[in-house]
Amino acid sequence: MGALRGKIAIVTGASSGIGHATAKLFAREGARLVLAARRRAELDDLVAEIHATGGEALAMDGDVCEEGFARALVNAAVARFGGLDVAFNNAGTLGAMGATPEVTLEGWEKTVSTNLTSAFLGAKHQLPAMVARGGGSLIFTSSFVGYTVGFPGVAAYAASKAGVIGLTQALAVEFGTQGVRVNALLPGGTDTPMGKEFASTPEAKAFIEGLYAMKRLATPEEMAKSALYLASDASSFTTGSALLVDGGISINRS
């Protein structure tokens, strides 16, 4: 019996990378899914793949920075499947990069909106639906960047992802007595399209890999397994955590 059998879940950023791998794993573990991203064609392909293996999923394309879309995802979960038990708010961006004095206000605000404000908007509408079901698991994708490790040229990304951890802790306390667990997943470098933006050359990739205790990057499927842990009852006494799944970069000095 699947770890998410009978559960209804939202996954954002599902068209590629960690979100895509997590959607497939959640489906295999029995969840019925509302999948969100901006790219409709990729979402439709993912839904078709899930349906072909006996799962249930619904695709919705839109912008997670818009409150109407956050509301619509929850409404779809309730209308199509009957409620909401799990939300993996994973959509994000590297955003405005480069020397901080060169970052525009527009670039800063767009990065914060995509990484942090979207998390707030998702939670704002997801939490009441989970409370109505008697509880649930709310998960955000944060980062070790800005938490345990600093890199130059990513001030907006680091600040927005660090803000997600503060949001996680506040919501965990606010909704703990109502049966909702709230946690942040902090991935290390992962072999995804976004990861390739950060390590765009073989030399850059080799340098990044060398920062890790394990001397390699993660696969999206490895991150999906950690998201499954947080989504499932295996983590029933875990809330307010910043779960580092970072291949040891936070402690490596070798």
N, C-alpha and C positions, 0 to 999 in steps of 0.2 A: 504493500500500500504506500502510495506516494506521500512524501513529507508535507505536501500542500493539498492533499486530497480534500475537496470540498471548499477550498479557499478561493476567493476572488481577489485578483491583484491588478494594480496599475503599474506599468513600467514605462517610464519616459526615456527618451533617447534610445529607443528600441531599434532604430534602423541600422545600427552598426555597433561594433565594439562591444563593450561590457554590457550595455543594455540589450543588444541583440542576443548575445550568449546567455544572458540571464533569462530573457523571455523564453528561449527554447528549453532551458533547464527547468524553469518554473512550470512550463507546460508538461514536460515529462513527469514532473512530480505531482501532477494532478490539478494545478491551478487553472481556473478560467481567467482569461486575460483581456484587459484593455491596453492596447499598445499605442504609444504616442511618439511622434517625431515630426519633423517638417517634411521629410521626403516620403510621399505617398507610395511611389512605386516600390521602394524597398520594404515598406511596411506591408504592402499587399503580398509581396513575395514571402515574407516571414509568416504571415497569417496562413497562406496557402500551405507552407511547409508544416506548420503546426496542425492544421486540419488534416493533412495527409497522414499524420501519425496518430490521429484519433483525438487530438486536443481541441480546445475551444478558444478562440481569440477574436477580437474585434480591433480593427485599425482606425485610428483617428489622427489625421494630420493637422498640425497647428503649431502655434508659438507658445511655449511654456511661460513666456514673459507676460502673456495676456491673461487676466483673471477670468475672462469668459471661457477660455480654453480649459483652465484648471477646473472650473465648475462643470464644464461639459463632460470632462473625463469621468468625474464622479457620478454625474447624472447617468452617463452611459453604463457604468458598472452596475448601478442600482436598477436601471430599467431593463438591461439585457440579462443580468445574472442574479440580481436580487440583493446586492449590497456591496460592501468593500471590507476586506480583511487585511490586505497588504498593499503598501504603496512603496515602490522603489523610485524615488525622485533622483534620477540619474543624469538627466540631460545637463550638459554644461559646455563650456568653451574655454580655450586658453586665453582668448580675448586679446586685449591690447598688450603687446609685448614691446620690449625695448627699454632704453634708458628712461627712468622715471620722469625727468624733466621734459622728455619728448612726448610723453603720453598725453593725449588730449582728454579733456573732460568728457567728450562724447564717448571716447574709447573706454574710459574708466567706468562710466555709467552703464554702458552696454554690457561690460563684463560683469559688473555687480548685479545687474538685472538678470542676466542669464544664469549666473551661478548661485546667487543668494536670494534675490527677490522672488525668483521662480519657485525656490524651495518653500519660502513663506506662503506663496499663493497656493501651491499644491497642498501644503499642510492645512491651511485655513479651511479648505473644502473637504479634504480627506478625513480630518479628525472627527467631525460630527458624524460622518457615515460610519466610521469605525466604532465610535461610542454607541451608536444605535445597534450595532451588532454584538455589543458586549465586550469589545476590545479589538486589538489588532496590532500590527507591526508596521511602523512608519520608518523608512530607511532613506537616508540622504547619501549621495556620493560627495565626499569632501576630498581631502588630499593631505598627504604628509607635508606638502609644500606650504609653508606658512605655519606649520604646527611643530614639526621636529627638525625641519631642514629649511634653510633659506637659499634661494637662488637669485642672482641678479637678473633684472629685466622682466620680472613677472610680478610686479607689485600689485596690480589689480587682481590677478588670478589668486595670489597668496592671500590677500586681504578678504576676498569674497569667499574663498574656501574655508578660511579660518572662521569667518562669520557663520558659516553653516554649522560648525561645531558648537558655537554659542547658542544658536537656535535649537540644536539637538538637545542640549542640556536643559534649556528652559522648558521645552515642550515635554521632556521626559518627566520633569517634576510636576508640571501643570496637569498632565494627563495620566500619571502613574496610578492613581487611585481609581481611574475609570477603565483600567484594563488595556491601555494602549502603551506599548513599548516604543521608544524612539531612539534610534541609533544612527551613527554615521559610519560609513565604510570609507576607509582611507587607503585607496590603492597606491601601490608603487607603480613604477613604469610598466606599462602594458602594451603589448603589440597590437595597437589599434590605429585607425586613421589619425586620431588626435595625437597619439603618442609619436607617430611618424612626423608630425609637424614640429615637435620639440627636438627630435633626433632625426634630422632630415638628410643626413649624409652618413655613409658608413663610418666615418671617423667620429662623428657626433654620437652615433649609436654605440660604438665601442667605448667611448668615454663614459657615457651614461651607464652602460652595463658594468663598468668597472667600479662604480660607486656603490654597488650592491654587495652585500655579504655573499649572495648566491651567484654573483657575476653573470646574471642574465636578467632579461625582462620576463614578466608574467605573460601568460596567455589570457585572453578574455574569459575562457572557461574556468580558469583558476579563480578569477574574481567572482564569477557567477556562483561558484560553490560557497564562497563566503557570504554573498548576498542571500543565498538559500538558508544558511545557518541563521542569519538575523531574521529572516522572514518566518522561519519555522518554529515549532515549539521546542526545538533543541536549545534555543536561546531564551527560554521562558523566564529566566531571572536576570536577563541582560537588558539594561536600559540606560540611556544617557552616556553610552560608551562611544569613544572614538577608536574604532577597531582598525589598527594598523595591519594591513596586508601588503607589506612593502619590501619583502625580500631582504630585510635587514639593513636597508639604507639608513634608517634612523640611528642605528648603533654601529654601523661599519666605520672602522678607521684604518682598514688594511688596503 
